[in-house]
């Protein structure tokens, strides 16, 4: 959902919300060509999604906790407790 909303916001910013049906068709056709290029780049491992540093850190720490849980070093309660600290506002 976030990707689609981000795409929508970028597109709306480009046209200021003022496109007739024919202009919209041209814009969407150009976007479809761009998506084909992105698909090739992703499949060739030449393009990756950008992640904010904070979320990379949180995901890495959560993976560490999960591995500890799978190894039996953390109980379910301990895992949930650690996760709650990572995701707290």
C-alpha positions as CSV (number, residue, x, y, z in Angstrom):
1,X,0.0,0.0,0.0
2,X,2.8,2.4,0.9
3,X,4.4,2.1,-2.5
4,X,1.2,2.8,-4.4
5,X,0.4,5.8,-2.2
6,X,4.0,7.1,-2.7
7,X,3.6,6.7,-6.5
8,X,0.2,8.5,-6.4
9,X,1.7,11.4,-4.4
10,X,4.6,11.8,-6.8
11,X,2.3,11.7,-9.8
12,X,-0.1,14.2,-8.4
13,X,2.8,16.5,-7.6
14,X,4.0,16.4,-11.2
15,X,0.6,17.3,-12.7
16,X,-0.9,19.4,-9.9
17,X,-4.1,17.3,-10.3
18,X,-4.9,19.0,-13.6
19,X,-5.0,16.4,-16.4
20,X,-7.7,15.6,-18.9
21,X,-8.3,12.0,-20.0
22,X,-6.0,12.1,-23.0
23,X,-3.1,13.6,-20.9
24,X,-3.7,11.0,-18.3
25,X,-3.4,8.2,-20.9
26,X,0.0,9.6,-22.1
27,X,1.3,9.9,-18.5
28,X,0.2,6.4,-17.6
29,X,1.8,5.0,-20.8
30,X,5.1,6.6,-20.0
31,X,4.9,5.3,-16.4
32,X,4.2,1.7,-17.8
33,X,7.4,1.9,-19.8
34,X,9.3,3.0,-16.7
35,X,7.9,0.1,-14.7
36,X,9.2,-2.4,-17.3
37,X,12.7,-0.9,-16.9
38,X,12.4,-1.1,-13.1
39,X,11.3,-4.7,-13.3
40,X,14.4,-5.6,-15.3
41,X,16.7,-3.7,-12.9
42,X,15.2,-5.4,-9.9
43,X,15.4,-8.9,-11.4
44,X,19.1,-8.3,-12.3
45,X,19.7,-7.1,-8.7
46,X,20.7,-3.7,-10.0
47,X,18.0,-1.8,-8.2
48,X,17.0,-2.1,-4.5
49,X,14.4,-0.5,-2.4
50,X,15.7,2.3,-0.2
51,X,15.1,1.8,3.5
52,X,15.5,4.5,6.1
53,X,18.5,3.7,8.5
54,X,16.2,3.6,11.5
55,X,14.1,0.8,10.1
56,X,17.0,-1.2,8.9
57,X,18.3,-1.1,12.4
58,X,15.0,-2.2,13.9
59,X,14.6,-5.0,11.4
60,X,18.1,-6.2,12.1
61,X,17.6,-6.2,15.8
62,X,14.3,-8.0,15.4
63,X,15.9,-10.7,13.3
64,X,18.5,-11.1,16.0
65,X,15.8,-11.6,18.6
66,X,14.0,-14.1,16.4
67,X,17.2,-16.1,15.9
68,X,17.6,-16.2,19.7
69,X,14.0,-17.3,20.1
70,X,14.5,-20.1,17.5
71,X,17.7,-21.2,19.3
72,X,15.7,-21.4,22.6
73,X,17.6,-18.6,24.2
74,X,14.4,-16.4,24.5
75,X,11.0,-17.4,25.6
76,X,7.9,-16.2,23.7
77,X,7.2,-13.7,26.4
78,X,10.8,-12.4,26.2
79,X,10.6,-12.1,22.4
80,X,7.4,-10.2,22.6
81,X,8.8,-7.9,25.3
82,X,11.9,-7.1,23.2
83,X,9.7,-6.5,20.1
84,X,7.5,-4.1,22.0
85,X,10.5,-1.9,22.8
86,X,11.5,-1.9,19.1
87,X,8.2,-0.9,17.8
88,X,7.1,1.5,20.6
89,X,6.3,5.1,19.4
